[in-house]
């Protein structure tokens, strides 16, 4: 046998041995490259071309494949960790200074890795105790997707269906319209299309209602719809509370316990809890702060009870929210490879169910323009710079938060703060996201500073118009004593008006903090000025008289558009209750 032939046979033997390794352990593209090259070399062999170019080609290919597999065959080797945005700490400091944020918690995940889980600032002004990665903040409505995922576990177990009728699982559930009561599905509880108005029924939750969830369930049937069923997006909390009741009824486990044991513990969220009623009971908890009389101050009163928990009760931190974001981005897969919920459940949650009208962004925020916008099940689905986003915001007194997930690039950002500036989390999130998108340079902090300044000017102008609309030199139609008495709304219950100290007071039976004086405004309209000024929720109270000059009904409206929508005074229709005979 000639030396050339020996070399050829030896090389071919090694070549085919490499091929067997690649066949079993190589990547798709290295296997394809090998097969194409093998076919080429076989053709050379058949043509008996054993020139030097044959061996150079073989050696080059073999070296390439070996080097490639040196990395491919080491599964323990992790991919390079993506970089954090440059000067990130300086950016956070700028955001906190610009928007007066005492404490902030930030989590960033990318490509299935936690890049950052860090606390900034202080838990409470005046105490200088620093926020760390485990410091808890109220995440408010970012709780809603936890409720959706919890129900998703029951879907996976075959105990409920997304399109199953609510009354089949919760027989005592009723809406105002019996047709809606009969047709409303489980998924309708989670996507803001049930026909109720913005925040309808929230006075049964906020501030610090003494109604439990079972009593709220009974009263929902008396809330009149604002639109037709499944035609209009209108954000509400009550239906998520009902979803929590459904979860408890089907599983036999309280919402708080179910989410803690079957969601948070499995995800590894070891620091988080499931009730806003625990805010003052946690040691490592950021204290809420509110804007009051031109400055940000620690809240003196907590208006939180567990009845709101399925809609907004979770307290969490950067470390735990990073884990949560990774589970969502991985379609429900946990770090151990098991599924928290099926991919089908995550797909259902992250698909648009209720379209949301697209509004033009404020002139300062033009790059935030959207091409689509909608609500899934506990998550909002939109786009940002043409990439899909799963997101939600949350707000309670003294806390605001945002979770921002971009599945197409494997990015997640959570910002938690212990104050009420939504501009802070929006500016910080957008600046971080732009870095990973390599977007054109844009100063989101300055843009939101201008946006906030313009809104503050609008608020001042609105108040000027409100006071200018007041009719001077007018008097009530009746003696003050005739306005006193008990009034009742069908869904809320009783409101008491008393004559005290030559004036009138108003007190809501189920919200002890809603107690204040009635100041005459004009004619038969008064303004409820709550004694607790931290509420920032004054209201117009107008008495309507019948043809006999007696009070027939009382209606209320927020004093200005700055009053939080959860003070849904506009949904009340108070009628006088018969006075007890003395």
Beta strands, then each sheet from edge to edge (+ up, - down):
strand 1: 103-110
strand 2: 113-121
strand 3: 137-138
strand 4: 289-292
strand 5: 295-298
strand 6: 315-316
strand 7: 354-355
strand 8: 373-375
strand 9: 380-384
strand 10: 387-396
strand 11: 399-406
strand 12: 411-417
strand 13: 485-489
strand 14: 493-500
strand 15: 503-508
strand 16: 515-522
strand 17: 525-530
strand 18: 539-545
strand 19: 551-558
strand 20: 575-576
sheet 1: 2+ 1- 12+ 11- 10+ 9- 8+ 7-
sheet 2: 3+ 6-
sheet 3: 4+ 5-
sheet 4: 19+ 18- 17+ 16- 15+ 14- 13+ 20-
end
